[in-house]
Amino acid sequence: PDEGCYIHGLFLEGARWDPAAFQLAESRPKELYTEMAVIWLLPVPNRKPPATGTYLCPIYKTLTRAGTLSTTGHSTNYVIAVEIPTDKPQKHWIKRGTALICALDF
């Protein structure tokens, strides 16, 4: 794009992307991982995060979320967190362990 960048090839664990509603939805039965829609990262200076309507979803390199702690206090497997639209509170997705994964191990 002219501004920002597109991210594709991520997988959702603990939820799925609903293309009709453009938000997170519950996983289907026996569905561990689903492909995430393309994410458009658009930098905005001094942007205030919305109070509701989004889930701050962490992105990990691999399914093993643990790694050695770096100087930032985050796991070396942690990449960044992105805001994903949802109609449920953050704690709903946190209890399900919802995260984006860059590469599946199998």
N, C-alpha and C positions, 0 to 999 in steps of 0.2 A: 504493500500500500504506500501511498504518498507519505503517511505519517504512521509511526508505530511499527509493529510487526505481528505476523500471524504465527500461532503455535498450533501444530497439529501432530497427531500420533500419540496423544496421551490416553491413558486408560483410567476409568473411574472404578474405585473399589468401595463398596458399601452403599452405592447409589447408582442411578443411571441418569442420562440426560434425556429429557422429554422434548423432542424437536417440535411437537405441536404447541406445548405450553411455554417453551423457551426457558425451562427451569429444571432444577433437580427433581427427581422422582424416586420413589422406592424401587429397589432392585426387584427384578422378576424372580420367581422361584428357580433355584439351581443356577443362577446367573451370578458368578463371582466377580467378573470384570466386564466392563462394557467400554466401547470406544467413546471418547469425549468429542464433542463438536469442536470445530476450529475456534480458537480463542484469539481475539484481536486485542493485543496490548497497546494501549494508547496512553502515553505519558501526559499527565496534566499537573502543572505546578501547583503546589499548596492545596491539593484536593482534599476535601473532608470526606471520610468514608461514610456511607449511609448507615443510619442507626438500625434499620430493619430492612428485610427484603433480600438480604444476601448472606451467603455462607463464606467465610474466609477459609478457603480450602487449601491445605498444604499440598505441595508437589514434592514427591520423592523420586530419586533416581531409580531405585529398584524396590521390589516388594519388601525387602528387609528394611524396615524403617529405622532400625538401630544402626548406629555407626559411631565412630569416635567423636567425642565432643571437640569442636574447634574453638578458637578463641572467642567466637561470637556467642557461644553457649548453645549453638544448634548442632545437630548431628551432621556429619559430613555427607550423609545421604539426603539431607534436606536441601531443596533448591530454593523455593520461594512460595508464598501464599497468594492465591488469586481470589477475587470476589466472584462468586457464582450466584446467579439469581435463584431464589427459593421462596416458597410461601410458608415455610416452617422456620421455627427459631433455630439458632446455631446449635444449641444443646442437642437438638434432635439428631443432627448429622454427626456431631461429636460422639454421641453414644454409639452410633453405628460404625465409627472409625472411618468415616468417608474421607478419602484422599485421592489425589491424582497421582498416577505412576507413569514414569517415563518409559520403563522397559519391564515387561513381564519376564520372569525367570524361566518359563517353560517354553 
